[in-house]
Amino acid sequence: MTPRRSAPTAWNCTRPTASCSTSSWPGTNLRTDRYGGPSIADRATFVAEVAQAVRAATGPDFVISVRISQWKESDYDARIVEEPDQLGQLITMLRAAGADMFHVSTRRFWTPEWDGSDLGLAGWAKSFTDAPVIAVGSVGLDVDVMASLNGEEGQPTGGTRIGELVRRFQRGDFDLVSVGRSQIGDPEWITKMTDHRTSDIRAFRAGDPWLSHDVVAT
């Protein structure tokens, strides 16, 4: 559904994802025109123009969320930005273009993004913006998403890792948390976590029959 069509309906937000990941990574953006180049400001031009076009088509009350990630399914070491200043340029550029929030995806939310600080990518993003930041990355599980989809069975991490999530949230690293596989594996995950029934949580399994083949395909 396009933003213009979704604006008058029950849909009240949109999230450019593939455009940011593909055009911002030098491994896939090989363009030599104004949409490519050595700097993140060059490579993010297309994403910024998408955000501007969505804003123009939908008006000021439509929420635009941009998903940002470093790693790629084919390359866990891939980086769209190599240092914090470059991330700051990207966040500032997209915010000015109309982004209302940033959904920052990592394989593991607790992993420091750069040496010298324990900030994850979401924490670094938040340091550069007044916009809400969403953190995501193996919340509640001990293996990352690609390991799960390749058949490795993750185990719930219980309160210890959630305590780290809460610590980072209270520190102001992010404003919201996205929980994917944990809730797919157990739709009552939030209730069980709230009630401290972590031993009752059912872990995500790629072979669960309610998952479509497309979701678990490798």
C-alpha positions as a printed Julia matrix, in Angstrom:
218×3 Matrix{Float64}:
  0.0     0.0     0.0
  1.42    3.4    -0.98
  1.61    6.21    1.59
 -0.86    8.32   -0.43
 -3.45    5.52   -0.35
 -2.81    4.56    3.25
 -3.06    8.06    4.71
 -6.89    8.33    4.64
 -7.36    4.76    5.93
 -6.59    2.97    9.18
 -2.9     3.01    8.24
 -1.32    6.08    9.83
  2.38    5.47    9.3
  4.91    4.1     6.84
  8.48    2.85    7.14
 11.0     3.04    4.27
 13.25    0.02    4.86
 14.76   -1.53    1.76
 15.61    1.83    0.21
 17.68    2.85    3.24
 19.5    -0.47    3.52
 20.26   -0.84   -0.17
 21.08    2.7    -1.2
 23.09    3.6     1.91
 25.44    0.6     1.79
 28.5     1.09   -0.45
 28.41   -2.64   -1.22
 25.21   -2.22   -3.23
 25.13    1.47   -4.11
 27.58    1.71   -6.97
 25.92    4.69   -8.62
 28.03    7.51   -9.96
 25.31   10.16  -10.11
 24.08   12.31   -7.21
 22.53    9.25   -5.53
 25.9     7.57   -5.0
 29.35    8.43   -3.8
 31.91    7.9    -1.06
 30.07    9.65    1.78
 26.92    8.63    3.62
 25.43   12.01    2.74
 25.79   11.07   -0.94
 24.35    7.59   -0.58
 21.45    8.68    1.65
 20.16   11.23   -0.86
 17.66    8.77   -2.33
 16.28    7.81    1.1
 15.93   11.47    2.06
 14.05   12.19   -1.13
 11.72    9.24   -0.45
 10.96   10.68    2.99
 10.37   14.12    1.5
  8.02   12.69   -1.14
  6.06   10.72    1.47
  5.69   13.83    3.6
  4.53   15.88    0.62
  1.97   13.21   -0.33
  0.55   12.63    3.13
  0.76   15.84    5.12
  2.22   16.76    8.53
  0.26   14.29   10.68
  1.36   11.1     8.9
  4.13    9.29   10.8
  7.25    8.38    8.84
  9.52    5.82   10.48
 12.85    4.92    8.87
 14.43    1.55    9.62
 18.22    1.56    9.81
 20.53   -1.42   10.07
 24.22   -2.05    9.52
 24.45   -5.8     8.88
 23.15   -7.65    5.85
 21.94  -11.24    5.51
 24.84  -11.91    3.16
 27.42  -10.0     5.21
 27.26   -9.7     9.01
 30.23   -7.31    8.97
 28.65   -4.88    6.51
 28.46   -1.24    7.58
 26.51    1.61    6.04
 28.41    3.94    8.39
 31.89    3.31    9.74
 31.94    5.78   12.64
 29.54    7.73   14.87
 29.89   11.02   13.0
 28.66    9.35    9.82
 25.63    7.98   11.65
 24.98   11.48   12.95
 25.02   12.8     9.38
 22.56   10.13    8.28
 20.14   10.66   11.17
 20.25   14.45   10.85
 19.71   14.29    7.11
 16.7    11.96    7.34
 15.18   13.9    10.23
 15.36   17.1     8.19
 13.77   15.26    5.26
 10.69   14.39    7.32
 11.43   11.24    9.34
  9.49   11.19   12.63
 11.17    8.17   14.22
 13.97    5.69   13.62
 13.67    1.9    13.92
 17.23    0.77   14.55
 17.78   -2.91   13.81
 20.72   -4.9    15.15
 21.4    -8.61   15.51
 21.8    -8.18   19.28
 20.6    -5.05   21.06
 23.28   -5.33   23.76
 26.31   -5.39   21.47
 28.39   -2.16   21.48
 28.5    -0.61   18.03
 31.92    1.02   18.35
 34.93    0.71   20.62
 35.12    3.02   23.61
 31.43    2.94   24.53
 28.81    0.34   25.44
 26.2     2.13   23.33
 24.47   -0.04   20.79
 23.44    1.35   17.41
 20.09    2.52   18.81
 21.83    4.4    21.61
 24.12    6.12   19.17
 21.18    7.04   16.94
 19.33    8.52   19.91
 22.33   10.67   20.77
 21.91   12.46   17.46
 18.18   13.16   17.43
 15.15   14.36   19.34
 12.99   11.86   17.44
 11.81    8.6    19.07
 14.15    5.64   18.5
 13.02    2.0    18.45
 15.53   -0.69   19.45
 15.34   -4.26   18.17
 17.67   -7.23   18.17
 17.25  -10.66   19.81
 15.11   -9.33   22.65
 14.38  -12.29   24.92
 16.48  -14.81   22.97
 20.11  -15.95   23.04
 20.6   -16.33   19.27
 20.16  -13.82   16.48
 17.47  -13.9    13.81
 19.54  -15.52   11.07
 20.61  -18.34   13.37
 16.95  -18.93   14.21
 15.88  -18.98   10.59
 18.69  -21.4     9.78
 17.3   -23.86   12.3
 19.25  -23.1    15.48
 16.86  -23.2    18.41
 17.27  -20.22   20.69
 16.47  -20.25   24.38
 14.69  -17.52   26.34
 17.21  -15.41   28.23
 14.92  -14.72   31.17
 15.29  -11.68   33.38
 19.04  -11.16   33.05
 19.07   -9.89   29.48
 15.78   -8.05   30.01
 17.44   -6.27   32.91
 20.08   -5.02   30.49
 17.36   -3.88   28.11
 15.65   -1.96   30.92
 18.96   -0.41   32.0
 19.57    0.94   28.53
 16.0     2.17   28.23
 16.18    4.01   31.55
 19.48    5.53   30.49
 17.72    7.03   27.49
 19.29    4.92   24.75
 15.91    4.42   23.06
 12.23    5.17   23.52
 10.53    1.99   22.29
 11.42   -1.68   21.93
 10.41   -3.98   19.09
 10.0    -7.66   19.97
  9.75  -10.02   17.02
 10.63  -13.71   17.34
  9.91  -13.91   21.06
  6.29  -12.89   20.49
  5.97  -15.09   17.41
  7.18  -18.06   19.44
  4.92  -17.21   22.38
  2.08  -14.7    21.84
  1.81  -14.42   25.64
  5.45  -13.37   25.97
  4.74   -9.89   27.33
  2.23  -11.19   29.88
  4.6   -13.9    31.07
  7.5   -11.47   31.32
  5.34   -9.02   33.27
  4.23  -11.79   35.64
  7.83  -13.06   36.03
  6.86  -16.42   34.53
  9.95  -16.65   32.37
 10.2   -20.42   32.78
  6.83  -20.75   31.04
  7.94  -18.89   27.92
  7.96  -20.95   24.75
 10.98  -20.21   22.55
 10.76  -19.3    18.89
 11.26  -22.21   16.5
 11.7   -21.82   12.76
  9.73  -25.03   12.21
  6.57  -23.83   13.91
  3.67  -24.77   11.64
  2.02  -21.34   11.78
  5.02  -19.71   10.13
  4.84  -19.42    6.37
  7.52  -21.0     4.21
  8.56  -17.54    3.04
  9.41  -16.45    6.58
 11.74  -19.36    7.31
 13.21  -19.91    3.86
 17.01  -19.87    3.8
